[in-house]
Amino acid sequence: MNKLLTSSALCILLCAGQALSADLNAPYSPTRAEWLRVYLAENITTKTDDWPLRLRVMVTVDSNNQQVLVTLKPSGGEKKPSKEQSDFMISSVTEIVTRALGSYAWSKDLRVTVSFV
């Protein structure tokens, strides 16, 4: 009987803990670096969606070096672009990121590095 009572209590506590941890409405404030990473990745993806080559975009915000690193890669199954195409994409994405960073006083001085792998 004691084992049954202990097992029941344990199951109830575990279920309640999982329900609380899955609360997507729980308050959370991302750091500026976290917010900027998601914002820039979404911004780049949205603005490059109509390009003939589908891109995979990875954004890293290095707060220690005050730098934003963007890595572009052909999306699954896409062939690697020519040097001219990748140079065009790098300069276009650099411009997208620079404009987005210039919108906020706290991010306008961050360095931007975009590379294509």
C-alpha positions in Angstrom: 0.0 0.0 0.0 2.9 2.3 0.9 4.5 1.7 -2.5 1.3 2.4 -4.3 0.8 5.7 -2.5 4.4 6.7 -3.1 4.1 5.8 -6.8 0.8 7.7 -7.2 2.3 10.8 -5.5 5.4 10.7 -7.7 3.3 10.4 -10.9 1.1 13.3 -9.9 4.2 15.5 -9.2 5.9 14.6 -12.4 2.8 15.3 -14.5 2.3 18.7 -12.7 6.0 19.6 -13.3 5.8 18.8 -17.0 2.6 20.8 -17.3 4.2 23.8 -15.7 7.4 23.5 -17.8 5.4 23.4 -21.0 3.7 26.8 -20.3 4.4 28.8 -23.5 2.9 31.9 -22.0 5.4 32.0 -19.2 7.2 35.4 -19.0 10.6 35.5 -20.6 12.8 38.3 -21.8 15.4 37.4 -24.4 18.7 39.2 -24.3 19.4 41.7 -27.1 21.8 39.2 -28.7 19.2 36.4 -28.6 16.5 38.7 -30.1 18.9 40.1 -32.7 19.9 36.6 -33.9 16.3 35.5 -34.5 15.3 38.9 -36.0 18.2 39.0 -38.5 17.8 35.3 -39.5 14.1 35.9 -40.2 14.8 39.2 -42.0 17.4 37.7 -44.3 15.2 34.7 -45.0 12.2 36.9 -45.9 14.2 39.2 -48.1 16.0 36.4 -50.0 13.0 34.1 -50.4 12.5 35.1 -54.1 16.1 34.4 -55.1 16.5 31.5 -57.5 18.9 29.8 -55.1 17.4 28.8 -51.7 19.7 29.6 -48.8 20.2 28.2 -45.4 21.0 31.1 -43.1 22.9 30.9 -39.7 23.3 34.1 -37.6 25.6 34.3 -34.7 25.9 37.4 -32.5 29.3 37.6 -30.8 28.7 40.1 -27.9 32.3 39.8 -26.7 33.7 41.1 -30.1 30.6 43.2 -30.9 30.2 41.3 -34.1 27.4 39.7 -36.1 28.5 36.6 -38.1 26.2 35.4 -40.9 26.9 32.1 -42.7 25.1 31.3 -45.9 24.9 27.9 -47.4 22.8 26.4 -50.3 19.7 24.8 -48.9 19.3 21.0 -49.2 19.8 19.8 -52.7 20.8 23.2 -54.2 24.0 23.3 -56.2 26.8 25.7 -55.1 26.6 29.0 -56.9 29.3 30.6 -59.0 31.8 33.0 -57.5 29.9 36.0 -58.9 26.6 34.7 -57.5 28.0 34.1 -54.1 29.7 37.5 -54.1 26.4 39.1 -55.0 24.6 37.2 -52.2 27.3 38.2 -49.6 27.1 41.8 -50.5 23.2 41.8 -50.6 23.0 40.1 -47.2 25.6 42.4 -45.7 23.5 45.3 -46.8 20.3 43.7 -45.3 22.0 43.2 -42.0 23.7 46.6 -41.9 20.4 48.3 -42.5 18.6 46.3 -39.9 21.4 47.0 -37.3 21.2 50.7 -38.2 17.6 50.8 -37.0 18.7 50.6 -33.3 21.1 52.8 -31.5 22.5 49.9 -29.5 23.3 47.8 -32.6 24.4 50.3 -35.2 28.1 49.9 -34.4 28.3 46.1 -34.6 30.6 44.7 -37.2 29.1 42.5 -39.8 30.8 39.5 -41.4 29.0 37.4 -44.0 30.5 34.3 -45.6 29.3 31.7 -48.0 30.3 28.1 -47.4 
